[in-house]
């Protein structure tokens, strides 16, 4: 899956900040554009990783596809 990301330069440090508009709070950075892009890939994967869910007795967990 492809995600749009926005790269910005930090005027104070010269590092590259990167964030994903579709995933609120999913941000990263790197000293170079290449490093920032690798770091945001990891951040997106972690963002999308499901959290463990504790179900009440009798509850059933299902997955659905959209689109």
C-alpha positions as CSV (number, residue, x, y, z in Angstrom):
1,X,0.0,0.0,0.0
2,X,1.2,3.5,-0.8
3,X,1.0,6.4,1.6
4,X,1.6,10.1,0.9
5,X,4.2,11.7,3.2
6,X,5.3,15.3,3.6
7,X,9.1,16.1,3.9
8,X,10.2,19.4,5.5
9,X,13.6,20.7,6.4
10,X,14.3,21.8,10.0
11,X,15.8,25.3,9.6
12,X,17.7,24.9,12.9
13,X,19.2,21.5,12.6
14,X,19.1,20.9,8.8
15,X,17.4,17.5,9.5
16,X,14.4,16.3,7.5
17,X,11.0,16.0,9.2
18,X,8.4,13.7,7.6
19,X,4.8,13.0,8.4
20,X,1.9,11.2,6.9
21,X,-1.3,13.3,6.5
22,X,-3.6,10.4,6.5
23,X,-2.3,9.0,9.8
24,X,-2.7,11.6,12.5
25,X,0.4,11.7,14.8
26,X,2.5,9.5,12.5
27,X,5.7,11.5,12.2
28,X,9.4,10.8,12.0
29,X,12.7,12.5,11.0
30,X,16.2,11.8,9.7
31,X,19.4,13.5,9.0
32,X,18.9,13.0,5.2
33,X,15.8,12.6,3.0
34,X,16.7,8.9,2.5
35,X,16.9,8.3,6.2
36,X,13.7,10.2,6.9
37,X,11.8,8.1,4.3
38,X,13.1,4.9,5.8
39,X,12.1,6.0,9.3
40,X,8.6,7.0,8.2
41,X,8.1,3.6,6.7
42,X,8.8,2.0,10.0
43,X,6.6,4.6,11.8
44,X,3.7,3.8,9.4
45,X,4.1,0.0,10.0
46,X,4.0,0.5,13.7
47,X,1.1,2.9,13.5
48,X,-0.9,0.3,11.6
49,X,0.1,-2.6,13.8
50,X,-3.1,-3.8,15.6
51,X,-3.1,-3.6,19.4
52,X,-4.0,-6.7,21.4
53,X,-7.7,-6.8,22.1
54,X,-9.2,-8.3,25.3
55,X,-12.6,-9.7,24.5
56,X,-15.4,-10.1,27.0
57,X,-16.7,-13.7,27.4
58,X,-18.9,-14.6,24.4
59,X,-17.5,-11.8,22.2
60,X,-16.3,-12.8,18.7
61,X,-13.5,-11.0,16.8
62,X,-13.9,-10.8,13.0
63,X,-12.1,-9.0,10.2
64,X,-13.7,-7.2,7.3
65,X,-12.3,-5.8,4.0
66,X,-13.4,-2.4,2.8
67,X,-13.1,-1.4,-0.8
